[in-house]
Each structure stands twice: as C-alpha cells, then as structure tokens.
Amino acid sequence: MAYQTQIHHISERVERLLLRYEELQRTNALLSQQVEVLTHERDSLKSRLSAARSRVDALLERLPENAHPHQPSTAAGAAAAAVSARAQ
C-alpha cells in the first residue's frame, strides 16, 4: 500500500511540475514579446535622437563665428549648448 501512495504522490508532483512548466513557457513567451517591442522602441528612440542631434549640429554650424559655445548669448544658444553638453 505504501508503494501505491508513493507512486500517487510522485504522479501528483509530476503533474504540478508540468503545469508549472507550461506556465513558465507562457510567461517566457510574453516576456520575449515585451523584449521585442521594447527593443524596437529603443531603436526608434535612438534613431530620433540621432536625427535631433544632427539638426542641432546643423543649427550650431549656422551660428556666427563670434558666438562662444560656453557662453551663449541667446536662449537658442543656451539650449544648443545644453544639448551639446548632454551628448558628450
């Protein structure tokens, strides 16, 4: 009789482990989807940042030669200097 009880307990444990395994597989699939979405979002944001940085660099090139980059004389110059400093 003890042998049958042992087999029954082992069988129940195997069933619980299989259910847990299936649950973990579903969780893993969902997490993989989230990673894919977040990776795509990150790549998009990096692309947008690069484009914005290029636009700021182009604007900085158009500034007059006498404008000192560390002492901006206008609000636009201050914003450009702040963006440039963050980029470094």
C-alpha positions as CSV (number, residue, x, y, z in Angstrom):
1,M,0.0,0.0,0.0
2,A,2.8,2.4,0.8
3,Y,4.2,1.8,-2.7
4,Q,1.0,2.9,-4.3
5,T,0.9,6.0,-2.1
6,Q,4.4,6.9,-3.1
7,I,3.6,6.4,-6.8
8,H,0.5,8.6,-6.3
9,H,2.5,11.4,-4.6
10,I,5.1,11.3,-7.3
11,S,2.4,11.4,-10.0
12,E,0.8,14.4,-8.4
13,R,4.2,16.1,-8.1
14,V,4.9,15.4,-11.8
15,E,1.5,16.9,-12.8
16,R,2.2,20.1,-10.7
17,L,5.7,20.4,-12.3
18,L,4.2,20.0,-15.8
19,L,1.6,22.7,-15.0
20,R,4.4,25.0,-13.7
21,Y,6.5,24.3,-16.8
22,E,3.6,25.3,-19.1
23,E,3.0,28.4,-17.0
24,L,6.7,29.4,-17.3
25,Q,6.6,28.8,-21.0
26,R,3.7,31.2,-21.4
27,T,5.4,33.7,-19.2
28,N,8.6,33.4,-21.2
29,A,6.7,33.9,-24.5
30,L,5.1,37.1,-23.1
31,L,8.4,38.4,-21.8
32,S,10.1,37.7,-25.2
33,Q,7.3,39.7,-26.9
34,Q,7.9,42.6,-24.5
35,V,11.6,42.5,-25.2
36,E,11.0,42.6,-28.9
37,V,8.6,45.6,-28.5
38,L,11.0,47.5,-26.2
39,T,13.9,46.8,-28.5
40,H,12.0,48.2,-31.4
41,E,11.0,51.3,-29.3
42,R,14.6,51.8,-28.1
43,D,15.9,51.6,-31.7
44,S,13.3,54.1,-32.8
45,L,14.2,56.5,-30.0
46,K,17.9,56.1,-30.8
47,S,17.2,57.0,-34.4
48,R,15.1,60.0,-33.4
49,L,17.8,61.2,-31.0
50,S,20.4,60.9,-33.8
51,A,18.2,62.9,-36.2
52,A,17.7,65.6,-33.5
53,R,21.4,65.7,-32.7
54,S,22.1,66.2,-36.4
55,R,19.6,69.0,-36.6
56,V,21.1,70.7,-33.5
57,D,24.6,70.3,-35.0
58,A,23.4,71.9,-38.2
59,L,21.9,74.8,-36.3
60,L,25.2,75.2,-34.3
61,E,27.1,75.4,-37.6
62,R,24.9,78.3,-38.7
63,L,25.7,80.3,-35.5
64,P,28.1,83.2,-36.1
65,E,31.8,82.6,-35.5
66,N,31.9,85.1,-32.6
67,A,29.4,83.2,-30.5
68,H,31.3,81.4,-27.8
69,P,29.9,77.9,-27.3
70,H,30.4,78.0,-23.5
71,Q,28.8,81.5,-23.1
72,P,25.7,81.5,-25.3
73,S,24.2,84.9,-25.8
74,T,20.7,83.8,-26.6
75,A,18.1,81.3,-25.4
76,A,18.6,79.3,-28.5
77,G,22.4,79.2,-27.9
78,A,21.8,78.1,-24.3
79,A,19.6,75.3,-25.5
80,A,22.1,74.2,-28.1
81,A,24.9,74.3,-25.6
82,A,22.9,72.2,-23.1
83,V,22.0,69.6,-25.8
84,S,25.7,69.5,-26.9
85,A,26.9,69.0,-23.3
86,R,24.4,66.2,-22.8
87,A,25.6,64.5,-26.0
88,Q,29.1,64.3,-24.6
